[in-house]
Amino acid sequence: MLTGQITSAILGIALAGAILFLVRRDHLHGPYAVWWFVIAAATFLLGVFPRIVIWLGHQTGIFYAPVLPIIIGLSLVLIRLLKLDVDRSKQERRIRRLTQKLAILEQELTRLGGNPPAEAPGDDEDS
């Protein structure tokens, strides 16, 4: 049991170190880093204090405590995936609106007698 605690604690510390590295390299931004730091802290705490899992299991009515972190982990993954889909939907909506506004502005420029800007290489109507 002790090796499981040490492994979990080391994983929590390694995850926190990886997050710091990604933030410093500007590969991971603030709100996302906070989310992952919470995951790293939870991994570390559950490794150092495994009795927390047993106590939480009894409080929630789950008497086979090792399944609780799995349930919580899967729930967090599903919540995170839902948030990613919501964010992607917002981005797609913004891109569609910006594309429509750009088309209107180009049409207005043409109507006023200006030359529409040349399309950049790689611009496709399909994408």
C-alpha positions in Angstrom: 0.0 0.0 0.0 2.9 2.3 0.7 4.2 2.1 -2.8 0.8 3.1 -4.2 0.9 6.2 -2.0 4.4 7.1 -3.1 3.5 6.5 -6.7 0.4 8.7 -6.5 2.3 11.4 -4.7 5.1 11.4 -7.3 2.5 11.5 -10.1 0.9 14.6 -8.5 4.2 16.3 -8.2 5.3 15.3 -11.7 2.0 16.6 -13.1 2.4 19.9 -11.3 5.9 20.2 -12.6 4.7 19.5 -16.2 2.0 22.2 -15.8 4.5 24.7 -14.6 6.8 23.9 -17.6 3.9 24.3 -20.0 2.8 27.6 -18.5 6.3 29.0 -18.6 6.7 27.9 -22.3 3.3 29.6 -23.0 1.7 26.3 -24.1 -0.9 26.4 -21.4 -2.9 29.4 -20.3 -4.2 30.5 -17.0 -7.7 29.0 -16.6 -6.6 25.7 -18.0 -3.5 25.6 -15.8 -5.7 26.2 -12.7 -7.9 23.2 -13.7 -4.8 21.0 -14.1 -3.2 22.2 -10.8 -6.4 21.1 -9.0 -6.1 17.7 -10.6 -2.4 17.5 -9.6 -3.2 18.6 -6.0 -6.0 16.0 -5.7 -3.7 13.3 -7.1 -1.0 14.3 -4.6 -3.4 14.5 -1.6 -5.1 11.2 -2.3 -1.6 9.6 -2.6 -0.4 11.1 0.7 -3.7 10.6 2.6 -5.5 7.5 1.2 -7.9 7.5 4.1 -9.6 10.5 2.5 -10.9 8.1 -0.3 -12.3 5.7 2.3 -14.0 8.6 4.3 -15.4 10.1 1.1 -16.7 6.7 0.0 -18.5 6.2 3.3 -20.0 9.7 3.1 -21.3 9.1 -0.4 -22.5 5.6 0.2 -19.8 3.9 -1.9 -18.4 1.2 0.3 -15.8 -0.1 -2.1 -13.6 3.0 -1.7 -11.1 2.3 -4.6 -13.9 2.8 -7.1 -14.5 6.4 -5.9 -11.5 8.0 -7.5 -12.4 6.3 -10.8 -15.9 7.6 -10.6 -14.7 11.1 -9.8 -12.1 11.0 -12.5 -14.5 9.9 -15.2 -17.0 12.5 -14.1 -14.3 15.2 -14.4 -13.3 14.0 -17.8 -16.9 14.1 -19.0 -17.4 17.6 -17.6 -14.2 18.7 -19.2 -15.2 17.3 -22.6 -18.6 19.0 -22.3 -16.8 22.3 -21.6 -14.5 21.8 -24.6 -17.6 21.2 -26.8 -19.3 24.3 -25.5 -16.1 26.4 -26.1 -15.7 25.0 -29.6 -19.3 25.8 -30.5 -18.8 29.4 -29.3 -15.7 29.7 -31.4 -17.4 28.2 -34.5 -20.3 30.7 -34.0 -17.8 33.6 -33.7 -15.9 32.5 -36.8 -19.1 32.2 -38.8 -20.3 35.7 -37.7 -16.8 37.2 -38.5 -16.8 35.6 -41.9 -20.3 37.1 -42.6 -19.2 40.5 -41.4 -16.1 40.4 -43.6 -18.2 39.4 -46.6 -20.5 42.4 -46.0 -17.6 44.8 -45.6 -15.9 43.5 -48.8 -19.2 43.9 -50.7 -19.6 47.4 -49.3 -16.0 48.3 -50.4 -16.7 47.0 -53.9 -19.9 49.0 -54.0 -18.1 52.2 -53.1 -15.7 51.7 -55.9 -12.7 50.3 -54.1 -10.9 47.1 -55.0 -11.7 44.1 -52.8 -8.6 42.7 -51.1 -6.9 39.9 -52.9 -7.5 36.5 -51.3 -4.5 35.1 -49.4 -3.0 31.9 -50.6 -4.8 28.9 -49.0 -8.1 30.7 -48.5 -10.8 28.3 -49.5 -14.5 28.8 -49.7 -15.0 25.2 -48.5 -13.3 25.4 -45.2 
